[in-house]
Amino acid sequence: MLPDSKISQLIGLQIPGLTFPAAQQEPVRGSISKVIHTFADYTSRMIRSEQLHEVKRCFTVAGVLYHNGSSALRNAIESAFMYTLSPLLCGKHKELLPLSLKNIRIQHLQTIAI
């Protein structure tokens, strides 16, 4: 399992264009959600600017974090990352999602439809 205190560093190593405020680099309770919000905001900007290669990289990193992360990290990806990005995902963006994130998105959409 990935250590929650290192999530911002792990994302930063994989996504060099993304920098986190110093406060989000400290292992503080509740900071996982803030880190994932920052990651989602960056990914959102990449989607809007049609940087598909960078969007794919972000989705891949999010999928790895989801697969290998703690329950708190998984929850943050489900509730912050996917919730923020779901309205922005058109056909070409949806196809870039790893299977685990596609399933989360489907569950999210089914919840909204009920």
C-alpha positions, 0 to 999 in steps of 0.5 A: 500500500502507498503511504498517504504522507507521500501521495503529493510527492508520488504524483509530483514525480509522475506529473512534473507540470503539477506542483503542490503548495507546501502545506499539501506536502506535509503529512497532515490529517485530511491533506489527502483530499486536498492533494487529490483536489489539486490533482483533479484541478490540474487534470481538469485544466489538461482536459480543457486544453486538449492535452490528451497525452497529459490527461492519459498520464493523469488518469494512469497515475490516478488508476495506480493510486486507486489500485494501490492506495489506502481506503482514504486515498481511494475514497478521495479519488472516488469523491473528489477526482472522479466527481470533479472530472466526470462532467468534463469527460467526452468520448475521447477522454472517457476512453483514456480512463483505466478500467478501475476509474471507468467503473467508478464513473459508471457507479457515479452516473448510476447514483446520479440517475437514481 
